[in-house]
Amino acid sequence: MRSGLACAAMLVAAFAATDAMALDLTDDLSITGYLDARAVIAAQPQSWLNGGLGKFRYGGKQKFGTEGVLQADFNLGGLDLQGVHLVSVLRADPDTPSVVDALETYIRYDQFAGDIGWSVKAGAFFPTISLENDDLGWTSPYTLTPSAINSWIGDELRTIGSEGTLRWKNSLGTLSLIGALTCCNDEAGVLIADRGWALDDRPFGLFERERIPDQTLRIFRAPVPGRTGMFDEIDGIVGWYAGATWQMPGIVKLSVTRYDNQGEPEAATLRDQAWRTKFWNFGARTQFGPLVLIAQQMSGYTEVEVRGTENSTKFQSGFLLASYDLDDWRFSVREDLFQTRRLRATNINWNEDGDATTGAVSWTGLDGVRLTGEIIAMHSRRGEYVPAGLGYGRDDIQVQFDTRFFF
């Protein structure tokens, strides 16, 4: 199925490039993106991205990070396809095996006229869930590192299918109903179970294979290092999610989403295992002048069956974010709480509890440039730390100084 996804993405990209040549590029092709460079004071444990048990993007001896993200948006109105856009988002990151990968590639059609409108997306894209990560490439305008919830969404979830939205405006606000059918996300759940929650701003590419913590593999006497796919169709069953948002301009935005990937827990390929993952997500956002407040809560469940043994994990997390915009400056603070509970498994203590406080200050006094300083202080307790010699409870800090150039 991964080869099918690759072909689909290449076909969309090729179609987009061909059509772009037939259009007036000045009016119909929009290229946006950013280049990012940062210095890091990393926490001591090796990052989970490199096989360790560290909860952040950076860990151990990592001192610097760079990446670039580019979005191409082709408006096909010039071909009498009004409201149709072809969109592709690519990321270049020298720390990844492939260096360049796609984050999203999809077709979008918007039709908003009067009080009732609708839109549809088809392809591969991030699900419409977050009230925090609404910038290019699943980034947040408030902090460098998103919440535990939205870090996990970027790591494990991608809608590969179609999503439709119906919107109705009235005197009290706007009601939006969202529904999606999605395939090729059967491995979703493996990280939340084997790694637990994390805070990182590097969502996984569509063709990337994710690293499993080495300590997890050692406990089960499996080869190290190990990786898993994420965006594959293993069991032939279509997943779905549905939700609603209610927005009263200038007052509040409320959202609720139910997600179920419909994975068959005992289905497997030669390399990867399907997981059944489902959750409820609730969000709220309000603004008082320059002050923005965002809250989000997620509660879910994931399970897998290996050699006749069922392993299940309950997970939940929530955060409250406050951000104050003062001319060229933005000051943001966020508090995260997170927890996992492993059920009906071995006698190994896989449970996790933790909290994290994030503070960020950004400055945008130069056109096209944003400077950001961020600090995250996390306290976490996880049974898997003990056999790795890290102690049951840990206090870890990550500090980043970032320069981002937008184009």
Secondary structure, DSSP 8 states (H G I E B T S, - for coil): -HHHHHHHHHHHHHHHHHHHHHS-HHHHEEEEEEEEEEEEE-BSS-BGGGTS-BSBS-BTT--EEEEEEEEEEEEGGGGT-TTEEEEEEEEE-TTSTTSEEEEEEEEEEEEEETTEEEEEEEEEE--TT-SS--BTTTB-SS-SS--HHHHHHHHH--EEEEEEEEEEEETTEEEEEEEEEEES-TTTTHHHHHT---B-S----TT--EEE-HHHHHHTT--SSEEE-SS---S---EEEEEEEEEETTTEEEEEEEEE----TT-B-SS-B--EEEEEEEEEEEEETTEEEEEEEEEEEEEEEETTEEEEEEEEEEEEEEEEEETTEEEEEEEEEEEEEEES--SS---EEEEEEEEEEEE--STTEEEEEEEEEEEEEEGGGTTTTS-SEEEEEEEEEEEEEE-
